[in-house]
Structure formats: C-alpha cells, structure tokens
Amino acid sequence: MLDETTEMELLRAAMCSTGMKTEAFDLSLPHWKLKQYKKGEFYNEYKNVCKHLGFVISGVFRIYRVNENTGEEKNMLFFTDHQFVTSFTSFFSQTACEYYTEAMTDSYILYIHIDHLNGLYGQSHQWERFGRMIAETAFHEVMRSTEGFLFKTPEDRYRDMMEKHPNIFNSVPLYHIASYLGIRGPSLSRIRKRLVGK
C-alpha cells in the first residue's frame, strides 16, 4: 500500500510544474482521495457519467470502445504514470460515456470529484487556469490521434506513443498496442524490429 502523504507530494510537484502556486494547490488537499484499481477494474464504464479526474500515481489505464456488431475492442488512449486520467467528453459535459476506461495493471490514483473541482475553479484563478489546461490537453489528444491516423505512418505513430509512454511495453500486451496504433500484431513486430536495428 502506498503512503497517501507521499503521493500527495508527488501530485503537488506535478501541479506546481504547471505554474500553480503551493497555496493554491493546498486549497484542494481535503478533496483528493487515494484509490487502488485492480487489473481489469473500470475507472469508468460505458453509459456511466464520469464524475472524477484522476492522477495516475502508478499503473496503466486505457480508454476503449467496443464495436457493437463484432465485439472488437478499439483502444483510443493510454494513461500512464503521472498523467491525468478521465473520460474527457463525459467528464466535461457530464453526459453518459461512450467508452470504457479500464486499469490494465494494478494501479494507484489520486482522484477528485467534479463538484469539488468546480468549487476550486470558483475559489482560485489558478484552478481556473488548471481547468483550461485539462480541457486543452483533451483537445490536443484528440487532434493528435486524428492527425496521426490521417497524416502519419504507423511507425511515426509508434514513435509518438513511445515518447509519451516509454515503459508501456513492460505492462501492456502487444495486441493492445497494435489496436491503439490501428495495425495488426505482425506489423507492430516488424516496426519494432526495424527500429531496434537502426
């Protein structure tokens, strides 16, 4: 079990690195909760409204959608250590989610309820700025993914993924990574061999 005080300091450092002052961060201290997710446990499920913003202390989460006709799962986003995790569209609009968000490993997060977050926005301009940053991050992720599929090769998308999630191969089966990249397992193996050989 992790120590909540230590993990709060990790979160504080991450938040302060975005420009938030310590005194502004301290306003949020009563509201963060530490939770462990077992592998396969859902952070948010299909058709549920996502009420929490999480900060990944350790572990891996994925957002995916299931094809209702074939049952095939399509991975859309990964979240790894020290990244904020939420079902973005559902969280911002407070509407039912079209996706699943699942722990791919045993994971720990600190999370805050949207009502508390909205209260912090009203208390502090720095928290308002943080809210905008999270929204901009969500927009950037969607655009990055869309542009990747439109304009980049699978190898380029692989490099982008490794830059953002450098240790993901230690935790996630290859077929999940191939799904995220929009390719099949053999193609992923060829890309990895090419890059290792360079």
N, C-alpha and C positions, 0 to 999 in steps of 0.2 A: 504494500500500500504506500502511495506517495504521501508526502507531507504537504498539507494544504498551504502552510505558510511559505514554504519554498516555492511552490508552484505559483502563488500569487506574486512573488517577487519576479519570477520569470515573465508572467503576464505584464507586470508593471514595466519591466525593461522593454518589452515589445511595444507597449503602448507609448512609452516615453520616446522610443526611437522614431515615432511618427510625429513628434513635436508636442505631445501632450505633457503638461506640467504635472509634477508629482501631486500637488494639492488638488488638481482637477481629477486625477486618477483616484485619489483617496475617497472622493465622493461615491465611488462605485463599490467600495470594499464590502459593504453589507449585502450586496446583491449577487455576487458571484458564488457559484456552488461547484464543488468538485464532484465528478462522477466517473465511474469506470464503465466502459462498454465492453462486453464480451464479443469475441469474433462472431459475426453474423447477426448481432443485435442492431436494431434500427435506431438511428438518430431521429429520423422522421420517415413516415410511411406514406404510400400513395393515398391520396384523397384526404390526408390529415393536413391541418393548418400548422405550419412551423412557427412555434412561439419563442424559440430560443436562438441566440447567437452563441456559438461555441468557439473556444480557443483550444486547439489541439496541443496538449502537453506532450503526448507520445502516442503513436499509432497511425493508422491509415483509415480514411473513410472514402467511400465512392458515392457519387450520385449516378443513378442509372434509371433507365426506362425499360419497360417490358413491352414488346410487340404483342398486342392482344391476339393476333391471328396465329403467330408462330411460337410465341412464348420465348423468343430470343431476347436476351438482355443486351442493352447497348449502354456501355459506360460513357459518361459525359464529362465528369470532372473527378479528380482526386484531391484530397486534402491530406497533408502530412504534417509532421512536427512543426509547431509554432506558426501555423496558419489558422485563419478564422474559417469555421465551417458553419454553413447553414444552407437550407434550401432557398436560394436567393429570392426567386419570384414569389414563393409562398410567404416568406418572411416579410418582404417589403409590402406586399399587397394584402397580407392576412387573408388569403384565399386558399382553397384546397390545393394541395401539391399534386403535380402531375408525375412526380418522380419518387424514387426511394433513395434514402440516404442511409448507408449501411457501414458499420465497422468491419473492416477487412482483417483486422488483427485485434487482439485485446488492446484496448486504448483507454487513455485518460483525457478528459477535457475539463476545462472550467467553462461554465455557461451562465448566461444572464437572460432573464425573461424580457420580452419586448416591452412590457409595461414599465419595467424599471429603466430600460434603455431610453424610452420616450421621456420618462421623468428626468433623466440626466440631461437630455437634449434641452429641456426647459430650464435647467439649472446652470448650464455652462456652455459658452460659445465653443470651448474646446471639444466638448462632447458633440455638439452640433457638427463641428468640423470632422470628427471621427465618423459620424453617421454618413456624411457625404463621401468620405473616403471609402467606406464599406460599399456604398452604392456604386461608386466609380470603379471599384475593384470588380464588382459583379459584372458591370457593363464591359469592362476590359476583358474579363474571362470569356464572356460570350462572343465578343468580337474576335478575340484571339483564336478561339476554337473555329468560328465560322470562316475566318480568313485563312486559317491553316488548311482546312479542307478544300477551299477554293483555289488557293494560290501556292501552297507548299507541297513538296513531295513527302511521302511517308517518312523518309529519312530525316528531313528537316523537322517534321513534327516530333519524331523520336528525340532529336537533339533538344528541342524546346522542352519536352517532358523531362528529360534527364537534368536539364538546368534547373527546373523548378522542383523536381522530386528526385534528388540524386540517389537516394537509398531505396527507391521503391522496389527494385528487383529483389531485395532481401525479404520482402514481405508479401508481394502480390504475385499470384500465378501468371505465367506468360499470356494465357488466353485472355485475361482481363486487360492486360496492357495492349494486346493486339486489338481488342474490341474498342478501346479508347482511341487508338490510332486509326481505326477504320480499315484494318488489314487482317489477314489470316496469320495463324501461327507460323507457318513456314516462311512467309515474307518477313516477319519480325526476326526470325532466326537468321535469315540472310543479311538483314540490316545490321544486326549485332555483330556478325562475323566480319562484315566489311569494315565497320568502324573500329573493331579491335585490331584488324590487320593494318590500319593506317598508322 
